[in-house]
Amino acid sequence: MAPPLVVRPAAYRQFAAPKGAFCLVTDEALAHGVVIEEPHGHDGALIVAARPGDTLQDLLATRIPEAADVLVVRPGAFVTSPAPAAVGSRRIAVMPCGSTPVEREHLRYFLSVLERTDPDAQAARADRFFAGLEQADTLRIVDAAQGTTCALGLDDPDLEINLQAGVLAPGEQQIAPSGEISVLPMPITGFDADRRLALDGELTLRGWPIVHAGYDRALDAAQDALFRQLLPLHRHPVVITVTAGAVTACRPGTGHPGAAAAAKALETLLDSDAGYRPVWELGFGIHTEMDTVPANCGLNEVYGAANGVLHLGLGLTPFTRFALTFLCPGSAVVDGADRVLLGAGGARRRIRRTNAPGCGCH
C-alpha cells in the first residue's frame, strides 16, 4: 500500500497568520489516503471529501466553516472559482490538477513544493518584474540559441496582468503552489479569439508541453495522443512565427526528426481550429524551488528554473477542445537596452495588474 499523502498546514506560508480552521477539500476517492499533520495556529483541521458533482461554491455554503484557510486538491474535478460573496473572509489555495492526468506521486511532490514556496520572495521577484515592465515601451523575447526574437507591445489599455504569488489576504483565491505572472489581452475568465496581444516575431518552444482537457474525461485518449505527439519538444525546439498576436507558421528548430514531428503536430492542430492561433497568454513561472515532473502535468506551469521561465498558452477550454501551454526555458525577456526587465529613470507607466480569483484550468 502506498504511504499516505501528508498535508502540513504549518509549512504553507501562503496562509500567514492563520485564522480559523484549516480545511482540505479533496475527492472522496483520495480522502482516505490523506493525513493532515497537527496545524499550528489554526483552530483544528478537517478533511472535506467532495463528491463528483460538488462545486467549491456549494461546499463553501454547506460544509466549510466561515472562518477557514482552505486548500483544494481535487485531481478528479475541474474546480471553478466561487463568487467573492461565497468566499467571504476565507483564504483559498487551489492546486490546479483537474485538467491534466496528475498522478498520486505528482501530488506528493507538489505538496512538498508547496512547503518550499516562499510567498515573500515571489512577491519581491514579481515587483522587480513589474518595475521593469512599467518603464519599457516594448519587451523582446529572445532565444539566443535559436536566434529568435519576438516583440511584445505594452500600450493596450485593456492588457490584463495577473499575479498568482504572495501571501493570501482574507477573501483571496490563489493557485498552489503559487508562482505565476500572466499577461493576457482581456480578463482571465473570458475568451475572445479576436482579442490579441501585441506580439510580432518568432518564439522558440522547448520544454515539457502541457495539454489541458478541462473537465471532459471523454477526451482522455485524445489528450494523451496529442501530448505524445508534442512530447519531442522537451528535447527538440520548434519555432513559431507570430504576427499581430496570432501564430501564422511553425517550423522545426533543428534538423532532428523529433523537431519535425512536433512541428507537424502543432501545425495540424492550428489548421484544425483557428481558435488555437491567438497567443492567448504569455506567462512567467517564478517558482524557483521546484523541478518539472516528466509528464503531462498542469502543475509544471509555475516552473521558474533559477530566474523565471516564459511559457505561452494557445486555446482555452471549453472554447477550444484543448488548451496548450508551452514552456520556453531557453528564452529571456529583455527591454530595449537588452536588460532583463531592469531599468531606471523616465516616466513610469501604470500597469494594471490583478490578483485574479482563479486560473483558467484547475
N, C-alpha and C positions, 0 to 999 in steps of 0.2 A: 504494500500500500504506500502511495506517495505521501511524504510528510505534508502536514497542513500548510496552507498559506498563512503567514503571520503578518498581522496588521499592527503597527506600532504607532499609535496616535501621538505619543510624546515626541517622536522623532520628526513629525511633519511640521516644518517651520512655516508653511503657508498658513497654519492655524496658530498664529502667535497670540499669546494671552488668551488661552482657551476660555470659552464661555459655554455654559450648559453642558449637555451630554455630548459624547462622541457617538456618531451613528454611521455604521457601514451599511450601505444598500447594495445588495448583490442578488444574483439569481438563486432561485430555490435549489437548482442543481449544484450550485457551488457552495451554498451556505454551510453545509455540513462539513466542508473541508477547509474552513477558515477559522482561525482563532484570533482574538484581539488581546494584545498584552494590556495589562492594567494601565489605564491612562493616568497621567499626572497633570492635574489642573482641571480636567474635565470632571463633571459630576456623573461619573459612571459611563458605561458604554453598552451599546446594543447592536445587534445584527437584525436588519430588516430583510427577510427573504422575499424577494419580489416574484410574483407570478408572471408568465409571459405577457399578459395583457396589461399589466400595471404600468402606468406612466409615473414619472417622477413627480409631476404635479399632483396626481391622485395620492401618492404616498405621503407627500408633504401635508396634505389635507387630513389624512386619516391615521397615519402610523408613525410619523416622525415628530418628536417634540418641537414646540415653537422655539425653544432655546436649544440650539444644537449646531455643532460643526459636523458636516455631512461629507463623507467620501463615497462616491458611487463607482462601483466596479461591476459592470454587467456585460460580460462578453456575449451573452445571448440576446442582447436587445440593443436597438438603436435609441439612444437617450436624447430626447429633445429638451431644450431649456425651458423650465417653467417660467410663468409670468412673474415679474417682480413682486406683485402683491401676494403670490403664493409663497415666495421665498421668505418674505418678511425680513427678520434680522438674522436669519441663518446664514452661515458661510458654507458654500458648496464647492467641492472639488470633484470633477468628473474625469475618470480615466477613460479616454476615448478608445474603446476596444470592441465596439459592436459592428463596425463596418468592414473589418478585415478579420481573417480567421486567427485571432490571437489565442495562443495555447496556454495551458496552465503554467508551464515553466516561464513563458514570456511574462505572465502576470507576476510571478515570483520575482523575476529580475526587475521589472519596473516598479514594484513595491520597494525594492532596495534602492532604485534610483530616486524614488520619492523621498526616501530617508536622507539621501545625499543632496537634495535640492536646497540651494541657498537662495531664498527669495530676495534678500537684500542685495546680494551680489548680482543677481539677474536684473534687478531694478536699476542698479548702477550701470550695468552694461547697456541696458535699454536707453538710459538717459544720455549716455555718450553717443549712441546711435542717433537719437533724435536731435542732439545738439548739432551734429554734422548735417543731418537732413535739413534742418531749418535754415542753414546757411548756404546750401547748394542749390543752384538753378537746375542742374541736371546731374544725375548719377550715371556712372558707367559700370556695367557688369563685365568683368574681364576674366577670361580664362587664358593665362599665359601659355600653357602647354599646347592648347589648340589654336591659339591666335584669334580667338573670337572676342567681339565686343558688342555690347547692346546698351543703348542709352535709355534711361528712364526719366521722363519729364515729370516735374512735380507741381505744375501750375494749375492742375484741375482742382477747382474749389470743392468738388464732391469726393475727392480722394479720401478713402477710408483707411485709417491706420489703426490696427487693433493690437493691443498688448495683452498677452497672456503670461504675466510674470508679476512677482512681488507678493507681499503679504496680503491676504484676503481681509477686506473690511466687511462689517455686517451688511448683509443683503447682496454680496457679490458672489458671482459664479466664475469658475476658472477651470481650465484643464489641469490634469495631474498625470505625470509630472508636468509642471509648468515650464515655460522657456521658449516662447514663440512671439515674433512680431510679424504681423500680416499686413500687406499693402493690397488693397482691393479698389475697384472702380466705384463701388457702392457699398452700402451696409452688408455685413457678412450674412445676414439672414435672408437676403434676396438673391435673385439671379436674373440677369438680362443680357442675352448674348450680344446685344448691340452696344452695350457699355464696354469700353475698352480702357486699359492702362495705356499711357503714352510710351510704348515700348517699340524701339526700332533697332534692328541689327541682328546679330547671331548670338545664340546661347548654347552652351555645351552642357548636355545632360550626361551625368555619370554618377553611379552610386545605386543603392538599392531602390528600385521602384516600389511605389505603393499603389495598389488598385483597390479603391473603396467600392463597395456594392450596396451601401445603405443598409436597409433592414430586410432586403429581399433574399431569403435563403434559397429561393429557386434559382438564383444567379450564381450559386457557389461554384458549379463546374465551369461556367463561362468565365467567372472571375479568376479562378485558378489557371485556366488556359491562357488568358491574357497576361497574367503575371509571369507565367513561364516564358511567353513569347518576348516579354520585355526584360527578362532576367539578365541577359548578357550585358545590360547597362552597368551592372555592378563591377564589370571589368573593362568594358569597351564603350567608349563615348559615342554619342550621337549628337550631331549639330543641327539645331533648328533655326530657320530664318523667321524673324518676327517683323511684321510690317503693320504699323499703326495698331499694335496690341494683339494681332492675330497671327497664328502660325501659318505661314504660306508655303513652306518647304521644309524637308528634313533630309539629311544625308548621313552616311556613316562617318564617324570621326577618324577612323583608321581603315586600313585595308583588311582587317581581320573579319572573317565570316560572321562572327558574333555581332559585330557592329552593324554589318549589312542586314542581318536578320532582325535586330532590334529596330533599325530604321524602317525596314519594310513593315513590321508590325505596327509601328506608330503611324506610318503613312496610311495604312489600311484603315486604322481607326479614325483618323482625321477625315478620310474620304467617306466613311460610313455615316458620319453625323457632323454637320458643321458646328454643332454646339461645343465640340471639343477644340475648335480652333482658337477662340479667345484665350489668352493667358489670364485666367480668372484671378489668380492670386500670385503675388510674389511674397514668399515667406522667408523668415530668417530664424533658423533654430539657434538658440543661445544657451542650450543646456550643455555645459562643458564637462559634466561629471558622469558621462554615460557613453556607451558604445551602441551602434546599431545591432539589432538582432538579425541574423541571416534568414529572413522570411518576409512574406507579405504582411507587414505589421504596421498599422497606422501609428503606433506609439513611437516609431522611428522619426516621426516628423520634427520633433523638437531637438534632434541631434545637432550639436554645435561644435563638435571637434574641439580645437583649442581656442578658436577665435570667432566662432559663429559660422554657420553653413547656410547658404542660399538654397531654397527649394521653390519650385513653382507648381502651380496647380492648373490642370486642364479639366473642364467639365465640373458639374456639381449635381450629385443625386438629390432629388429624383428627376431633375430636369434633363439629365443625361443618364444613360444606363449605368455608367461607372463614373467615378471621379478619380483622377490620377494625380499623384504627387511624385515629382522627380527631384531627387536630391542632387545638388550640384556642388560637391565639396571642393572641386578644383577652381571655383570662381571666387573672385574678390569684388567687392563693391567699393568704388573709388569716386572721389569728387573730381572737379575739373582740374585740380592741381595734382592728381594722382595720389592723393592722401586717402587712406581708408577711413571714410566718414569722419574726418577731422577737419578743423578749420577755425579761424578766429577773425573777429572784426567784421565790419559790413552790417547791413541791415538784416535782421532776423525775420524769417518767415514763420508765421504761426502755423504749425502743422496740427491739424485736428486729429487727435488720437482718442481712442475709446478703449475701455476695459469691457469688451462685449460680454454678454451673458453666456455665450457658448460658442462652440465652433460648428462648422457645417457638417462634420462627420463624427459622431460619437459611437 
